[in-house]
């Protein structure tokens, strides 16, 4: 009998009691993942997204896609890249408008 079987009774699994346990592990993994990316890793990007009220939703996405500098955003992001990054349509429009402003400045 495996260690997992010893910890969990088959009746618990069948009764759906395992769902909460698995969900807990998933939530824990998400929190650890999010904790890896901090404001200090890309402060300019963090502040830029904060000015657009999009930090919480997209900061991790930008940094994980190697857009951790304003220069990289202004030169490397287009509509199709934002789609690949699963940015919502309304947010894409806002971001593209402000990315165009970055391009005009840098």
PEPEDA-V278151 format. One record per residue. RES is the residue in one small letter. SS is DSSP state (hx for helix, st for strand, lp for the rest). Layout:
res=RES ss=SS
res=RES ss=SS
This chain:
res=x ss=lp
res=x ss=lp
res=x ss=hx
res=x ss=hx
res=x ss=hx
res=x ss=hx
res=x ss=hx
res=x ss=lp
res=x ss=lp
res=x ss=hx
res=x ss=hx
res=x ss=hx
res=x ss=hx
res=x ss=hx
res=x ss=lp
res=x ss=lp
res=x ss=lp
res=x ss=hx
res=x ss=hx
res=x ss=hx
res=x ss=hx
res=x ss=hx
res=x ss=hx
res=x ss=hx
res=x ss=hx
res=x ss=hx
res=x ss=hx
res=x ss=hx
res=x ss=hx
res=x ss=hx
res=x ss=hx
res=x ss=hx
res=x ss=hx
res=x ss=hx
res=x ss=hx
res=x ss=hx
res=x ss=lp
res=x ss=lp
res=x ss=hx
res=x ss=hx
res=x ss=hx
res=x ss=lp
res=x ss=hx
res=x ss=hx
res=x ss=hx
res=x ss=hx
res=x ss=hx
res=x ss=hx
res=x ss=hx
res=x ss=hx
res=x ss=hx
res=x ss=lp
res=x ss=lp
res=x ss=lp
res=x ss=hx
res=x ss=hx
res=x ss=hx
res=x ss=hx
res=x ss=hx
res=x ss=hx
res=x ss=hx
res=x ss=hx
res=x ss=hx
res=x ss=hx
res=x ss=lp
res=x ss=lp
res=x ss=lp
res=x ss=lp
res=x ss=lp
res=x ss=hx
res=x ss=hx
res=x ss=hx
res=x ss=hx
res=x ss=hx
res=x ss=hx
res=x ss=hx
res=x ss=lp
res=x ss=lp
res=x ss=hx
res=x ss=hx
res=x ss=hx
res=x ss=hx
res=x ss=hx
res=x ss=hx
res=x ss=lp
res=x ss=lp
res=x ss=lp
res=x ss=lp
res=x ss=hx
res=x ss=hx
res=x ss=hx
res=x ss=hx
res=x ss=hx
res=x ss=hx
res=x ss=hx
res=x ss=hx
res=x ss=hx
res=x ss=hx
res=x ss=hx
res=x ss=hx
res=x ss=hx
res=x ss=hx
res=x ss=hx
res=x ss=hx
res=x ss=hx
res=x ss=lp
